[in-house]
C-alpha cells in the first residue's frame, strides 16, 4: 500500500495456480502485469487510462512475440515467429496494422526472401 492506502503491488497466484506480479501507479491503477502460464510467461503494460500498451511473452506453441497497442488499446504492430498450427517453422514476422487493428503490411524472414541473385 502507498501513503494514500492504495494497493501498488500484488504478488500472488491466479485461479490456475500460476504466479503473477501486478504493479500499480499511485492512483491504484494497474500499469504492469508479469505472469506465468503453462506454455511460458508474459509481461503486459498499461497506460494511465487502463488500456494495454504492450505485450511480450511466449505463445501456446512456445514461440516468442511482442505486440504493441495504441493509446486506445488496439493492437497496431506485432513481431513474432510464424506458426501455422501444424508445425513450427520458426521464421520471424513483422506485422504493421492501422489504428483500427487491420493488417496493412507484413514481412516474414523466410530465407527465400533474402536470397541474392
Helices and strands as residue ranges (DSSP letters): E 9-13, E 19-24, E 30-37, E 40-46, E 52-58, E 64-69, E 75-83, E 88-97, E 103-108, H 111-114
